[in-house]
Amino acid sequence: MLELKDLELRVGTFALRASCDVDPASRIAVIGPSGAGKSTLLMALAGFLKPFVGNMIWQGVDITKTDPSARPFSVLFQDNNLFPHMSVAQNVGLGLRPSLRLSSEEAAKVDDALTAVGLTGVGGRKPAELSGGQQSRAALARVLVQSKPMILLDEPFAALGPALKIEMLDLVSDLCAETGAGLLMVSHDPEDAKRICDSTILVADGIAHAPTATDDLLSDPPEALRAYLGK
Amino acid sequence: MAYRAQQINPLINPWVGLGAAAMVAALILGTLGVVAIYAPEAGRLGASDWAAVRFTVSQALLSAALSVLFAIPVAKALSRRRFFGRSLLITLLGAPFLLPVIVAVMGLLAVFGRSGWVSQLLDLFGFPAIPIYGFHGVVIAHVFFNLPLATRIILQGWSSIPAERFRLSAQLVFSARDVAKHLEFPMLKRAVPGAFAIIFAICLSSFAVALTLGGGPRATTVELAIYQAFRFDFDLGKAAMLASVQLVMAGAAALFALWASKGQAGFGKGLDRAAQRWDGQSRAARIGDFAAILCASLFLLVPLSAVATRGIAALPDLPSSVWISGWLSLKVAMMSAVLAFVLSVSIALTAVRFAWVESVGLLAIAASPLVIGTGLFIVIFPFASPQDWAMVVTACVNAVMALPFALRILIPAVQDVFESYGKLAQSLGFSRLVMLGLVVLPRVRAPLGFAVGLAAALSMGDLGVVALFAGTQEATLPLQIYRLMGAYRMDDAAGAALLLALLSFGVFWICDMWGRRNA
């Protein structure tokens, strides 16, 4: 279980409170108006923002002060998920060993991951030689080799076209199903949540609400969400 | 995001950079302190010292004024004319920055000297030659070096005026005078003081030009006076006193330059299409622009070709001492490049956390190599022969002199890397070494290569501290050329000057190419 205990996050004058339990094996969307603090919540979980007060507990262990790399999450940011001067295979290999001194087993793992995301044979290329969709796939291949219990997505597919975005969401969903990893995904589009997330955290008015079944939430939206959805 | 800078801290060890900055500050301020201790009580400056101060300020004022004055028509012409070789010419305008002073002086002597081309031409018509030694020569050499710099600064101002403004003024049927009043004059009002102040500061610390073309009671800069007090009279007290004067002047000029070049980018940004211009289509304007570009090109290129033509003939017969000096200069340049690399990278990394460390670069702008040299000489003298340390000192001082430029281009690049990839690196658990080796250095290779090349070229051509320290045995190539000139072996000097120019541009080119390869 991932427990957020009386968490309060502050950035400048902005404040966000969260106090709830999250099932780490489920797929959860984080939706809400822009500027509500969706990314702030994710960055705090990933370890880039020290909470003002409160704790984060993972399977009974307090991870509030743990280094970002030692947390049970792999993260995809809005952009800059790949190093442009490294090959795709190197970028994926970083998930196993930052020094890039890979054993032959580890190199094989990288190849497998590239195959799993549909990028067989492009390991030697630089990210700039790939399409936007392929770049997202390469970043997902790295998430795969990291094999952390939970994946955090901070709208990494926002720049892709609608069809490509759906393709990526389905790929993420498949990868989660295969590996058993949980998912926490920031999105401003309720359709994304409906497509692959069983439950949804609504972030609005300075509060991150407890996860609710996505269908229930969207069919009978509370006041804060109704304004955002325009219903 | 406000929390970003704080969060990438673990990837940087600030102590290395703080240590490097402290060493640079110690070198500059420590040597000054040593000099100050040796300086006798104030008020011992003699009439000749005040003459040096007056000469330094007046030649710098005139050099800066003339450079800017001539640069305006050249920049204007370059900004609105498209012609074959334009971009090459603009690239060449950057070359004097790397050109060793002694090489340029050789070229100017070949053109303006007593038996130079211009003098012969004047003689043909019965006019007297322009005196190249003394005040005139110093100013001509300074304009030669700084006209390109002023042109580039002002040209930047011209291209910062959005093309849309010129289109709009064409639409409104502005006359040339209207364009000048509404677009160009406001730009010049911002760009010119900055250019003037920078060139003034540069000319204030001029040593090599004054050493070769000046001298004597009426054409001695303070830097040169420090050297003479040292070399000829071994009067440490007087040298120290002059060093304090120089530091105050250079510091004030550097602050003035910083203040004057603030807020250069005053114009609102417009979408920058290939700047098409509608003004200046008249015949007179075309001829004027052509003349401005031609005159500037001749002024800059003829002296250089003079060195090249005379040098090529002398190159095969160069005495072995010149080659030995060339090799020595290469070693000094490499040492300086390595030092500049280490200093600038470690300080730039630290600047991501503590922006204020960049100000150590400012300190280096105000510092005068001769002051540092004086201080180091005083420190080294009791323990060892300063001559044995001449090359090390030359390499160190030049690395520090290149530091302000290196930091200026490196810090934004390093900052950008951390802003873009700091979080990713942290979430992947990069160590500091991995971050430096696999991410930062590969990402900033282009500006780094440029900065290191600059340090190498500057140190290659330096005729400053080395003149203060070097003994009779060892000499770097610039010093060797100076000695050949002093012995009136002008052919050998020309050959050596060509060699030096080739080496300077060569080391810069190699470093710059290294940075741009695969970038």
Interface residues (C-beta under 8 A of the other chain):
Chain A: V11 G12 M43 A46 G47 F48 L49 D67 P68 S69 A70 F73 S74 V75 F77 N80 N81 F83 H85 M86 L94 G95 P98 S99 L100
Chain B: M1 A2 Y3 R4 Q7 P10 S420 Y421 K423 L424 A425 Q426 S427 L428 G429 F430 S431 V434 L438 V439 P442 R443 N518
